[in-house]
Amino acid sequence: MLTVKDRLGIAVWLYSMRQVRQLRRYGTVMYTTKKLKYAVLYVDRDQADATVDKLKHLRFVKDAEVSHRPELDLTFSGSLGDPEARRYADEFPPDEHGYEEETQHEGR
């Protein structure tokens, strides 16, 4: 029977994007961006701390940190029916932001 392993994301900031392929030996590279020079890789949860330590000691890695997503509460069903949230929306309706409407000026 196939068992699903718990995975955890690691954000790795790099000095140069040349060495992105070398990150494959530490985990599964899921996303890279040249402009911001970082990569996201996934590893098994039980190996995450050891992998972050190994990554931080690499010459081409600026920083590496574990994703905080598992720490977040992703159940939003209670907040949608929250009377306090509705009261806040009633106090500040979307059409009354305090901004003046843009007027079209005549051409010169």
C-alpha positions in Angstrom: 0.0 0.0 0.0 1.2 3.5 -0.9 1.8 5.8 2.1 1.9 9.6 1.7 4.9 11.2 3.4 4.5 14.6 5.1 6.4 17.2 3.1 7.6 20.6 4.0 8.6 23.6 1.8 12.0 25.3 2.2 12.7 28.8 0.6 16.3 29.1 -0.5 17.7 32.5 -1.4 20.7 32.3 -3.7 23.5 34.5 -4.8 23.4 33.3 -8.3 20.9 31.1 -10.2 23.6 29.0 -11.8 23.6 26.4 -9.0 19.9 25.7 -9.0 20.4 22.3 -10.4 22.6 21.4 -7.5 19.6 21.9 -5.1 18.0 18.8 -6.6 20.1 16.5 -4.5 18.6 18.0 -1.3 14.9 17.8 -2.3 12.3 18.4 -5.1 12.7 21.8 -6.7 9.2 23.1 -7.3 9.7 26.8 -8.1 12.5 29.1 -9.0 12.6 32.8 -9.9 15.5 34.5 -11.6 14.4 38.0 -10.7 14.2 37.5 -6.9 16.9 34.8 -6.9 15.2 32.1 -4.8 13.9 28.6 -5.1 11.3 26.6 -3.3 12.1 23.0 -2.6 10.1 20.3 -0.8 11.6 17.7 1.5 10.3 15.2 4.0 9.2 16.8 7.2 11.5 14.7 9.4 14.6 15.7 7.3 13.7 19.4 7.0 15.9 20.8 9.8 19.0 18.8 8.8 18.5 19.9 5.1 18.2 23.6 6.1 21.5 23.3 8.0 23.2 21.6 5.0 21.8 24.3 2.7 23.0 27.2 4.8 26.5 25.9 4.7 26.6 25.9 0.9 28.7 28.6 -0.7 26.0 29.7 -3.2 23.1 29.9 -0.7 22.4 33.3 0.9 19.7 32.0 3.3 17.3 29.1 3.8 14.2 28.9 5.9 11.4 26.5 6.5 7.8 27.4 5.4 5.5 28.6 8.1 2.4 27.3 6.3 1.9 24.2 8.6 1.7 26.6 11.6 -1.2 28.6 10.1 -4.8 27.8 10.7 -6.3 27.3 7.2 -9.9 26.8 8.3 -11.9 29.9 7.3 -15.4 28.6 7.7 -15.9 30.1 11.2 -14.7 33.6 10.1 -17.1 33.8 7.2 -20.1 33.6 9.5 -18.6 35.8 12.2 -21.0 38.6 13.2 -18.0 40.8 14.1 -16.7 40.6 10.6 -20.1 41.5 9.2 -20.4 44.5 11.6 -17.0 45.7 10.4 -18.1 45.5 6.8 -21.3 47.4 7.6 -19.3 50.2 9.3 -17.0 50.6 6.3 -19.0 50.1 3.1 -16.9 49.7 -0.1 -18.1 52.8 -1.8 -17.2 55.2 1.1 -13.4 55.1 1.1 -13.0 58.9 1.4 -11.5 59.2 -2.1 -12.7 61.7 -4.5 -13.9 60.5 -7.8 -11.6 61.3 -10.7 -12.9 64.0 -13.0 -12.1 64.1 -16.6 -10.3 67.3 -17.6 -10.9 69.1 -20.8 -8.0 68.8 -23.3 -5.8 71.8 -23.8 
